[in-house]
Amino acid sequence: MKQLFFTLLFITSLSSFAQEEWTIEKCIEYASKNNLTVQQNTINQEIFNKNLELTYNAWLPTVSGYVDTNFTIGTYNPTIEKGYYQFAHSFGVQSSINIYSGGVVQLNKDKAALELEASKVQTAMTINDISLQVANYYLAVLLNKELKQVAVGNLTISKQLLDQNQKKFKAGTVAQSVVAQSESEVATNTREVVNAQIEIERALFNLAMLLQLNDYRNFAVTDVKIPDNVTSQLYNLDDVVETAYQNQPSVKHAELQIDVAAKETQIARTSLFPKVTGSFNFGTNYLQYFNKRLRQDALLEQLGHNVTGVFGVGVSIPIWNQYSYKINIQKALINEDLAKVDLLQSKQDVLKNVQSAYFEVNSSYASYDSSKEAVKYAKISYDFAQKSYNAGVINQYDFNRSRNDMMVAESQMLQAKYNYIFKQKVLDFYAGVPITLEGK
């Protein structure tokens, strides 16, 4: 009994999981957190964050301990008038601190902060790309579901015709060839329904793989019934371009790279300045002779007498370094120019993408609008064909052709509708509008 209870509980949990549906907002949010590329970028942010921590600590002195032991073989000692052997032991602590280095410490700190910000923007770029892919795959699922509805409707009509013709055949009013033709049409339409379901599963699989889910079989999306009377959303092209320049992370990333390059130039220039370093050494030592006639104090007495503390200040002035400092500065300036060109290229790409999206929205809407008209007249033609068929004016072949023409027109309209919706979402994306879906 207990085993049966747990089995039912397990099946119930699987059923509830299978019924969970994902909205497009949930898909985008999940992908933004769990996509492996996003996770890699997030880990890279931690590396840049640690680099920034290192620059904060660069103001602090360095402290290290040392222990030295030397064995000396001398050829002559005046006390014993012959060679000697000795051990010299020393230990202590030493410290150094950067007093002046041309401002390189602060410059490295500023550069690390910029690189950290650039890494965050890089993550935002990845999330934006994934969001558009999610929208594309999500809309593909909805499109194929609507295409299946069209195929199911067509199959329903075929089955009704088959049923009518079978009854007419039994009554002797139609030939068996008419029934066979109806059966063939039902088989064809059944195959179309099966293929439509396969395309739904394929679209769901592609979306699940983009989200990197472990099991796509229990993955389902929320049905959003998008009406066929969607209207075009007008934007001012110049306003969208300006918004994209301000909000697109690719532009922001290029701007940050210019700032990073400028800091690298400033860092390179610090090599021309003198460096001032402070130092401190605190330690002691003792000697140990192996010759009996050479006297030595006791260990603790030597350690006490030989304690020393040394303070020092060192100045390093660059004079000649094979032009390496000058060349490094020139290379840094070249990198600045490259970063500026990259910014221009990034803005050019954004401009091209926005103009392309603007064109695609207008052209796809025109295609969608014309396809609605095609459906309108295809339905009128189908209605006339149905009446003519019922009146015996046309045969079943002509009626099926009219019906299939209407199905093709409806399918093309749906494809044009979802193509337009995706193009509109791309333009919305550049206009700073979040990606959402609203149905009825």
ZICOR-V712924 format. One record per pair of residues at least 24 apart in sequence whose ideal C-beta (glycine too) atoms are under 7 Angstrom apart, sorted by the first residue. I is the first residue (numbers start at 1). GAP is how many residues later the second one is. D is the distance in whole Angstrom. If there is no record, write none. Layout:
I_GAP_D / I_GAP_D
This chain:
17_201_6 / 18_200_5 / 21_199_5 / 21_200_6 / 21_201_4 / 22_199_5 / 22_200_7 / 23_199_5 / 24_110_7 / 24_111_7 / 24_114_5 / 24_411_7 / 24_412_7 / 24_413_5 / 25_411_6 / 27_107_5 / 27_111_6 / 27_180_7 / 27_184_6 / 28_103_5 / 28_106_5 / 28_407_6 / 30_181_6 / 31_99_5 / 31_103_6 / 31_179_7 / 31_180_5 / 32_95_5 / 32_98_7 / 34_178_6 / 35_95_6 / 35_177_6 / 36_176_6 / 37_89_5 / 38_85_6 / 38_88_5 / 38_89_6 / 41_78_7 / 41_81_6 / 41_82_4 / 41_85_6 / 42_81_6 / 44_75_5 / 45_71_7 / 45_74_5 / 45_75_6 / 45_78_7 / 48_67_5 / 48_68_4 / 48_71_5 / 49_67_6 / 51_61_5 / 51_64_7 / 52_60_4 / 52_61_6 / 52_64_5 / 55_53_5 / 55_54_4 / 55_57_5 / 56_53_7 / 58_47_5 / 58_50_7 / 59_46_6 / 61_34_5 / 61_35_6 / 61_36_4 / 62_33_6 / 62_34_5 / 63_30_6 / 63_32_5 / 64_30_6 / 65_28_5 / 66_25_6 / 66_26_6 / 66_28_6 / 67_24_4 / 77_217_7 / 79_214_7 / 79_215_6 / 80_211_6 / 80_213_5 / 80_214_6 / 84_205_7 / 84_207_5 / 84_210_6 / 85_205_4 / 85_206_7 / 86_201_6 / 86_202_6 / 86_203_5 / 86_204_7 / 87_201_4 / 88_197_6 / 88_199_5 / 89_196_6 / 89_197_5 / 90_193_6 / 90_195_4 / 91_192_6 / 92_189_7 / 92_190_5 / 92_191_2 / 92_192_6 / 93_189_5 / 93_190_7 / 94_186_7 / 94_187_5 / 95_184_7 / 95_185_5 / 96_181_6 / 96_182_7 / 96_183_5 / 97_181_5 / 98_179_6 / 99_177_4 / 99_178_6 / 99_179_5 / 100_175_7 / 100_176_4 / 101_169_6 / 101_174_5 / 102_168_3 / 102_171_3 / 103_167_6 / 104_163_6 / 104_166_4 / 107_156_6 / 107_159_5 / 107_160_5 / 107_163_7 / 108_159_7 / 110_153_6 / 111_149_6 / 111_152_4 / 111_153_7 / 111_156_7 / 114_142_6 / 114_145_5 / 114_146_5 / 114_149_7 / 115_145_6 / 117_139_6 / 118_135_6 / 118_138_4 / 118_139_7 / 118_142_7 / 121_128_5 / 121_131_5 / 121_132_4 / 121_135_6 / 122_131_6 / 124_125_4 / 125_124_4 / 125_125_6 / 125_128_6 / 128_121_6 / 131_304_6 / 132_294_6 / 132_297_6 / 133_77_6 / 134_76_6 / 135_287_6 / 135_290_5 / 135_300_5 / 136_286_6 / 137_66_6 / 137_69_5 / 137_70_4 / 137_73_6 / 138_69_6 / 138_83_6 / 139_279_5 / 139_282_6 / 139_283_5 / 140_63_4 / 141_59_7 / 141_62_4 / 141_63_6 / 141_66_6 / 141_80_5 / 142_82_6 / 142_84_7 / 142_276_7 / 143_271_6 / 143_272_7 / 143_275_4 / 144_52_6 / 144_55_4 / 144_56_4 / 144_59_5 / 145_55_6 / 145_78_7 / 146_268_5 / 147_49_5 / 147_264_6 / 147_267_6 / 148_45_7 / 148_48_4 / 148_49_6 / 148_52_6 / 150_257_6 / 150_260_5 / 150_261_6 / 151_38_7 / 151_41_4 / 151_42_5 / 151_45_5 / 152_41_6 / 154_35_5 / 154_249_7 / 154_253_5 / 155_34_4 / 155_35_6 / 155_38_5 / 157_246_6 / 158_27_5 / 158_28_5 / 158_31_5 / 159_27_6 / 162_24_5 / 178_218_6 / 181_215_6 / 182_214_7 / 185_215_6 / 224_213_5 / 224_215_4 / 225_214_4 / 225_215_6 / 226_195_7 / 226_213_5 / 227_213_5 / 228_144_7 / 228_189_7 / 230_187_7 / 230_191_7 / 232_133_5 / 233_191_6 / 235_192_6 / 235_196_6 / 237_121_5 / 240_114_5 / 240_118_7 / 240_187_7 / 240_190_6 / 240_191_5 / 241_110_6 / 241_113_5 / 243_188_6 / 243_189_5 / 244_106_5 / 244_110_5 / 244_186_4 / 245_102_6 / 245_105_6 / 247_185_5 / 248_102_5 / 250_96_5 / 250_99_7 / 250_100_7 / 251_95_5 / 251_96_6 / 251_99_6 / 254_88_5 / 254_89_4 / 254_92_4 / 255_88_6 / 257_82_5 / 257_85_6 / 258_78_7 / 258_81_4 / 258_82_6 / 258_85_6 / 261_74_5 / 261_75_4 / 261_78_4 / 262_74_6 / 264_68_5 / 264_71_6 / 265_64_7 / 265_67_4 / 265_68_6 / 265_71_6 / 268_60_5 / 268_61_5 / 268_64_4 / 269_60_6 / 271_47_7 / 271_54_4 / 271_57_7 / 272_46_6 / 272_53_6 / 274_41_6 / 274_42_6 / 274_43_5 / 275_41_4 / 276_37_7 / 276_39_5 / 277_37_5 / 278_35_5 / 279_33_4 / 279_35_7 / 280_30_7 / 280_31_5 / 281_29_4 / 282_27_5 / 283_25_6 / 284_24_7 / 353_77_7 / 354_76_5 / 357_66_7 / 357_69_5 / 357_70_4 / 357_73_6 / 358_69_6 / 360_63_4 / 361_62_5 / 361_63_5 / 361_66_5 / 364_52_7 / 364_55_5 / 364_56_4 / 364_59_5 / 365_55_5 / 367_49_5 / 368_48_4 / 368_49_5 / 368_52_5 / 371_41_5 / 371_42_4 / 371_45_4 / 372_41_6 / 374_35_5 / 374_39_7 / 375_34_5 / 375_35_6 / 375_38_5 / 378_27_6 / 378_28_4 / 378_31_4 / 379_27_6 / 381_24_7 / 382_24_4
